[in-house]
Amino acid sequence: MVRNPAVSGQFYPANKGSLLDDLENMIPDRSDKIDAVGAIVPHAGYIYSGPVAGEVYARLKPRSTYIILSPNHTGYGARFASWSEPWRTPLGVVDVDRDLLAAMMQETGLVTEDPAAHAFEHSIEVQLPFIQKTSPAGKIVPMTIQYGNLSEYQEVADAIVSAAKRAARDVVILASSDMTHYESRKSAKEKDQKAIRAVLALDAEGLLDVVEKNNISMCGYIPAAIMLMCAKKMNAKKAELVRYSDSGDVTGDITQVVGYAGIIVY
């Protein structure tokens, strides 16, 4: 069984040639690649957030496995849901690192396989063409996350890091997330800066706290917090804001924007 595209032709081109053209335009040729352990990458339609995502992928040193943590926008499926079957995009099939996924599920019972969580979710799918372009042999471990508590987030992070070490995998952990949704540019930027400061400080608990206290509609803040927990266990010391923008740059409407941040942790 293969997970077929759910949002090709909507969030990104369904035509292979058009998609490759878009990726060429969005991913600059950079020689200063970073040996990153994690990143935050947006997941909106490519016309809106693609250039921010492209800047992140241009800076990432290619990896053998990309662990992609995402929010669950549909509400279907388990709270921490993965899937071991391959994923298809217009560029071909991306394989899942089944051995690493199995190792993760041995480390914690919180992570389960649940295709329902992935059937219509876009926030992992839109990352795949970028991975296929920048790391053609790269495999993925996809995981949608709905909700939990701090100890559960730490348990999942511990499982990811322990499994990657046990499986001797060269991994990067991607948190798929957009920032503030449908507020004025001024409000969105003020709120997003608070969340970004916590990420740049590698402060997972601080990110959870600032998002919840300030009602910041950052859809992937839990995946981002888990990524930061993993990064700290992987001896990350720094984080860099690669690019920030909002949908108003495309639409011209700055009264109701969505923010996009690209951040690399290393």
N, C-alpha and C positions, 0 to 999 in steps of 0.2 A: 504494500500500500504506500502511495506517495501523497504527501500533502500538496495539493494543487493550489495555485495562486487564488487568493480571495479578492485582492484589490488591484491587480494589474489592470491597466486601462482606466483606473481611477486615481490612485495615488502616484502611479508611475506608468510609463508606456508599456503596453502589452506587446508591441512590436520589438523584436530583438535589436534591429538596427537603430531604431529611434532611442531605445533604452541605452545602448552603447554610446550613442552620440551625446545623450544627456550626461552620462557618467563621465565621459571625456571632458565635458565642459565644467562639471561640478567638482572634479577631483584634480587639483593642481599638481603639477610635477614638482615634488619636494624631495630634496636630498637629506634634509635634517630630520630623519625619522627618529621617533622616540621608542625606546624599549619599555613600553608601557605595561602596567599590570591591569589598568582599568580605564574606562572612559564613559562619559555621558554623551549620548548621541540622540538628536531629535528624530521624530518619526512621522512628521506630517507629510502631506503631498510634496513631491520633489520640487515643484514650482515655489513652494514656500520655504521649506527647511532643507532642501537638498544641498544648497551651497554650504550651509553650516556643517551638515553631515560629511560632505565631501572634504572639507578642510580637516576634519578629525581623521578620516581614513587616510588622507594624504600624509599625515604625520605618524601614523601607527606603523611600527615594524610588523611585517606579516607574521602571523602565528599559525600553528598547526590546528589549533582549536579555539573557537570563539564561543565563550559562554555568554548567552544573550539573556539578560533578565529584563522582563517587561511588565508593564501593568496589564491588567485584564479589563479591557473596556466593555466586553460583552456581558460579563457576570456569569458566563457558563463555566462549568468544570470545577476542578479542585482548587484549593487556595494556592498551592505551590505545584503547578502542573507542568510536566515536561511531556515529550513525545519522542519516540525512538525512530520513527520512520523518516525517510528522506523528504526533502522539501524541493518543489520545482518552482523555478521562475522562468521568464522568457529566455534567460541565458543558460538554462540547463538545470541539473539536479545538484543540490547541496546535501552531502551525507551528514548524518548525525554521528557523533563520536559515542557509539553505544557503550563501549567499555568504560569510558569516563562517566557517562550517565549512570550506568549500573553501579559503579563505585560510589557515586554520590548517594544513590538510593540505599546502598548498604550502610552509609554513614548516618543517614537520618531517615526516619519514617515519614517526615513531613513532606518530602518530595515524592510525588507519585506520577505515573503516566496517565494522562487524560486528554485524548484527542478533542473532546468537546471544548476545552479551553482554547484550543488553537484553530479550530475550524474557520472562524470568521475574524479572528484577531489580526489587526494590521501591523502592530508595533514591532513584531519580530520580522515579519515578511519584508517590510520595506528596507531592512538592513541588509538583506541577503545579496541583492545585486552589487552593493558596495563591496561586500566581502568577496564575491565572485570576481569582481574586477581587480581588487588589490591583492587578493590571496587565493588564486584559482583552486589550489588544492586544499584550502582550509575547510575544516569540518565545524559543526556547530553543536552546542548543547542548548536547546531552547527551553526557557522556563517563564511562564506567566505567573504573576503574583497578585493576589487580591488583597489580603489583609492578614494581620497577625499581631503579635506583640514583640517587644524588644528581645526577649529571650529566644523566641522562635526565629527572628531574623538572624540573631547571632548563631543559632544552631545551624541554620542553612548556610551561612557564611563559613562556619567551621567545616561543614561537610564539603563544600566546594573546594576549599583550600586543601583539606586533607586528601580528598579524592584525587585532585590534580597532582599532588605530590606523590601519592601512592602509585598512580598510573604513569608517572614521569611524563606529564604532558606540558608542552609549552603553550600556555593559555593567556588570553586576555579576557577580561570580564567587562562586557558592555552593558550599561544601563540605558535602556531605550526610554527616553522621556522628553516630552515638551515641557515648557515652563508655564507661566501664568496664562490662563485662557479667558479671552473675551472681556478684558478690561481696557481702559485707556492706556495709551503708550506710557504715559507718565506713571500711572499706578502700577502697571505691569513691570516696568523697569525698576521701580523702587522695591517692589516685593521680590522680584527675581534676584536683585543684588544681594538681598539678605540670604536667600538660599544659596547663591553662588559663593558668598563668603564662607558659609559653613563647609561647602564642598572643598574650597581651596584650602581650608584649614584641616581637611581630612577628618572632619568631625561628624561621624554618622549620627550619633545621638543628637548633636546640635542641629543637624539638618532636619531630623524628624520633629524636633521641638519647634524650630522656627517656622516650618511649613504649617504645622498644626496650630500654633498660637496666632499666626498671622493670616490664617485662612488662605494660603497660597495654593492655587489650583495647579500645582506641578504634578502631572498625572503619574509620573514614574518616580516619585520621591522615595518610595519604599525600595524598589530595585536599586536606586542610587545609593541609599543608605547601606544596603547589603553589599553592594560593590565596594563601598568605602571600608566596610568591616573586613572584607576579603583583602583589600589593598593594604590595610594596616598589618594584617597577618603575613602579607607577602613583602613586608618591609618597605612599603612605599614611603617616600619622604616629601614629595612635592606634588602639586597639582597646578595645571596651567589652563586658563581660559583661552581657548583657541579663537573662538568667535561667538558673538552674541548678535542676534537680530530679532525682528518680529515680522509678523505677516503684513504689517502696514507698509513695509518696504516694497511689497509687491502690489497690494491692493490700493495703496494710497489712503486708506481709511485708518486713522490713528485713534479713533474713538473706541474700537473693539478689536484688539489685537490678540494674537497668540505669540508668546515669546519662545525663542529657540536658543539654547546654549550648547556649545560644544566644548567639553572639558576633558583633558587628558590627565591621568594620574600615573605617576612613575616614581 
